[in-house]
Amino acid sequence: MPHRFDLRSFAPGDRADAIREQSQSLNGRIEVGLPPDPAQLRAVAVTTALRSVEVADISWNLTGLRRSPGPLSDDVEPQVFLAIQESGVSRVTQGGREAELRPGGLVLLETAKSYSISFHGSIRTAAVRIPTRTLGLPSTLLDRSTAVLLRPDLPVVDAVTAFFARLVRGQEALGAGEADLLAQPSVELVRALVTTGLGREDLAREPLHLTLPQRVLAYARLHLAEHDLSAARIAAAHHVSVRHLYLTLSRAGIPLGEWIKTERLEECKRELAAPASRYVTIEAIAHRWGFGTAAHFSRAFRAAYGMSPSEWRRRANEIPDPR
């Protein structure tokens, strides 16, 4: 379940303290740069936990963040922070390196070490936080990977950007089970990024291959209601051939077409049972979740659940049979 932090829920006079407290709870001892006019201060963050991994959609107009050398607070765990710039411009400095982050850019930081970020204009960022211990990478590798702007044309960078940007945008659609399933692929993809930042794309290929099934299912889940969702579209979005897509999913025991149909049926079943949808036609619900015709949907529903959609709706809502 996503957690939403919005400064608009605080009184104007409390907002500066609220954003400082929020930032320090995540990053430990950190200085927060605010706009000259406190009344203009804006910040919204929507965050979802995937086990120990956190993904967030962050929008704000802070002027900067700065962490000086020194120990973290006892209650703040060292993390690797991945930022994908959606809008605005940021300048990130760590380890003697500086990276200018523009829309589409991606960079890594270590929150336990000193760094500074300056923001120019309103910023929107897709952010990922992973405990350093969870990544399990030598500190010497991380030292060389932070504040390095990674080339967007590299396959692993493109895959990571697409995966996390979609994940952040689709937080509301994630169920608890899906959140758990996406935790390990998230870790593996960030590990792949570190090796890519060191110029070792060859080491990144295996994590990219191993996480393909989970990335494909996450993509399909987020686009489940779209009628043009197909193997060709999914393969193109992940830069693989349709043949390679089917082969990889087959080895993972995932029949793509059946998986999509089952997920769509489950969404229809859930919506048919919802009191808020009681007066929405069955045909409209079926169409909303990607079924072309009411007849096709009814046949698929009966085959899956042993009853018609109207029978399920009556039982779920305890509506008497009109006959």
Buried (B, 14 or more C-beta within 10 A) or exposed (E): EBEEBEBEEBEEEEBBEBBBEBBBEBBBEBEBEBBEEEEEBBBBBBBBBBBBBBBBBBBBBBBBBBBEEEEBEEEBBBBBBBBBBBEBBBBBBBBEBBBBBEEEBBBBBBBBBEBBBBBEEEBBBBBBBBBBEBBEBEEEBBEBBBBBBBEEEBBBBBBBBBBBBBBBBBBEBBEEEBBEBBBBBBBBBBBBBBBBBBEEBEBBBEBBEBBBBBBBBBBBBBBBEEEEBBBEBBBEBBEBEBEBBBEBBEEEEBEBEEBBBEBBBBBBBEBBBBEEBEEEEBBEBBBBBBBEEBEEBBEBBBEBBEEBBBBBBBEBEEEEEEE
